């Protein structure tokens, strides 16, 4: 479907109405609108966040999609959110199976993006990608998932603190989870479930950005 040409609406509903037109809020809003108008960015969001949401729901059914938004920061400033999955309240305590499920939810966005990217790559490009030694670099490359990576170390510390006796290597569990998600994509049943969740996020995203638009899924 073709999208409207006007700048997309940015959700500011968590802010008091009198803050909506503040210069710093408008600046964040315009920056986010410009980002979303770049070719392919909106589609990348529903692919990326849809896969995160699918896996987070396996261990936290309350997880929900957050569309592009402006929110207040703890120090009283304002922050643009390109998109996210809200997992506030999720239990950090894990045993080994839940740990793998948790990290699969974290890495899933990048893995699914990579699977989409590979479809458009030449065999030579794929070979070059696979020759990169560092697994995270190979997995994410230019996929724009730096925030997931930056938050990962903190998350691991929180899981260890909440899970006495649970030992794991950060890079090892990241790689294990990435490979497990990649294997899931080869399952017709799981891939269909992931695709259904990404379509759900597509509908939520587009109806947030373009009020009045109707998206069939």
C-alpha positions in Angstrom: 0.0 0.0 0.0 1.2 3.5 -0.7 1.5 5.9 2.3 0.3 9.5 2.5 2.9 12.1 1.5 2.5 14.3 4.5 4.8 14.0 7.5 3.7 11.2 9.9 2.0 11.9 13.2 4.2 11.4 16.2 2.5 10.2 19.4 2.9 12.8 22.2 0.0 11.4 24.3 2.2 10.7 27.4 3.0 14.5 27.6 0.8 17.2 29.0 -0.9 19.0 26.2 0.8 22.3 27.1 4.2 20.7 26.3 3.4 19.6 22.8 4.5 22.8 21.1 7.6 23.5 23.2 10.6 24.2 20.9 12.5 21.1 22.3 9.5 18.9 21.7 8.9 20.2 18.2 12.6 19.7 17.4 12.5 16.1 18.5 9.2 15.6 16.5 10.6 17.0 13.3 13.8 14.9 13.6 11.7 11.8 14.1 9.4 12.7 11.1 12.4 13.1 8.9 13.8 9.8 10.0 10.5 8.0 9.3 10.3 9.5 5.8 13.6 7.9 4.8 12.9 5.0 2.3 12.3 1.7 4.0 12.4 3.0 7.6 8.7 2.4 8.4 8.8 -1.1 7.0 12.0 -1.8 9.0 10.2 -0.8 12.2 7.3 -3.2 11.8 9.7 -6.0 10.8 12.1 -5.3 13.7 9.6 -4.6 16.5 7.2 -7.3 15.4 9.8 -10.0 15.8 10.9 -8.6 19.2 7.2 -8.5 20.3 6.6 -12.1 19.2 9.4 -13.5 21.3 8.8 -11.2 24.3 5.2 -12.4 24.5 6.4 -16.0 25.0 7.7 -15.0 28.4 5.8 -11.8 29.1 2.3 -11.7 27.5 1.8 -8.1 28.6 4.5 -6.8 26.2 3.2 -4.3 23.8 4.3 -2.2 20.9 5.2 1.5 21.3 4.9 3.5 18.1 7.2 6.5 17.3 6.7 8.9 20.2 8.0 11.8 22.2 8.3 11.0 25.9 9.6 12.7 29.0 12.9 11.5 30.4 13.5 10.9 34.2 15.5 14.2 34.4 12.6 16.2 33.0 13.8 16.4 29.4 12.2 15.0 26.3 13.2 11.9 24.2 12.2 10.8 20.8 11.4 7.0 20.6 11.8 5.6 17.1 9.7 2.6 18.3 10.1 0.0 21.0 8.5 -2.9 22.8 7.3 -2.0 26.3 8.4 -4.8 28.7 8.2 -2.7 31.9 7.5 -5.1 34.8 9.1 -8.1 33.2 10.7 -10.6 35.6 14.5 -10.6 35.4 14.9 -13.9 37.3 15.7 -16.7 34.9 16.6 -20.4 34.8 18.5 -21.6 31.7 15.5 -22.2 29.4 14.0 -18.8 30.3 17.4 -17.1 29.8 17.6 -18.4 26.2 14.0 -17.3 25.6 14.7 -13.8 27.0 17.8 -13.3 24.9 16.0 -14.6 21.8 13.5 -11.8 22.3 16.4 -9.3 22.5 18.2 -10.4 19.4 15.2 -11.3 17.3 14.8 -7.8 15.7 18.3 -7.9 14.2 18.0 -11.5 13.1 14.8 -10.9 11.2 16.2 -7.7 9.7 19.2 -9.7 8.5 17.0 -12.4 7.0 15.2 -9.6 5.0 18.5 -8.0 4.0 20.0 -11.3 2.8 17.1 -11.7 0.3 18.3 -8.6 -1.5 22.1 -9.4 -1.4 24.2 -11.0 -4.1 26.0 -14.3 -3.3 29.3 -12.3 -3.1 27.9 -9.9 -0.6 26.6 -12.8 1.5 30.0 -14.5 1.5 31.6 -11.3 2.6 29.1 -10.9 5.4 29.6 -14.4 6.7 33.4 -14.0 6.7 33.2 -11.3 9.4 34.7 -13.0 12.5 32.8 -11.1 15.2 29.3 -12.6 15.4 27.6 -9.4 16.6 29.1 -7.4 13.8 28.2 -10.1 11.3 24.6 -10.2 12.7 23.9 -6.5 12.9 26.3 -4.8 10.5 24.4 -1.8 9.4 21.1 -2.8 10.7 20.8 0.1 13.1 20.3 -2.1 16.2 22.9 -0.4 18.4 20.5 0.3 21.2 19.8 -3.4 21.6 23.5 -4.1 21.8 24.1 -1.2 24.2 21.4 -2.4 26.6 22.5 -6.0 26.5 25.3 -5.8 29.0 23.1 -4.0 31.5 20.4 -6.6 31.0 22.8 -9.5 31.6 23.9 -7.9 34.9 20.2 -7.5 36.0 19.5 -11.2 35.1 22.5 -12.4 37.0 21.6 -10.3 40.1 18.1 -11.7 40.0 19.2 -15.3 39.4 21.8 -16.4 41.9 23.9 -19.3 40.6 22.9 -18.8 36.9 26.2 -18.5 35.0 26.5 -17.6 31.4 28.8 -15.9 28.9 27.4 -12.8 27.4 28.7 -13.4 23.9 27.9 -17.1 24.1 24.3 -16.7 25.0 23.9 -13.9 22.4 25.2 -16.2 19.7 23.1 -19.2 20.9 20.0 -17.1 20.9 20.7 -15.6 17.5 21.2 -19.1 16.0 18.1 -20.3 17.7 16.0 -17.5 16.2 17.5 -18.2 12.8 16.5 -21.8 13.1 13.0 -20.8 14.1 12.7 -18.9 10.8 13.1 -22.2 9.1 10.0 -23.5 10.8 6.9 -22.8 8.7 4.7 -22.7 11.8 6.9 -20.3 13.8 7.6 -18.1 10.8 3.9 -17.8 10.2 3.4 -16.8 13.8 6.2 -14.2 13.6 4.8 -12.8 10.3 1.3 -12.5 11.9 2.8 -10.5 14.8 4.7 -8.2 12.4 1.5 -7.6 10.5 -0.2 -6.7 13.8 2.6 -4.2 14.5 2.3 -2.9 10.9 -1.3 -2.1 11.6 -0.6 -0.4 14.9 2.3 1.5 13.5 0.5 2.9 10.4 -2.7 3.7 12.2 -0.6 5.7 14.8 1.4 7.5 12.1 -1.5 8.2 9.8 -4.8 8.5 11.8 -7.7 7.6 9.7 -5.9 5.1 7.6 -7.3 1.6 7.6 -4.9 -1.3 7.5 -6.2 -4.8 6.8 -4.2 -7.7 8.2 
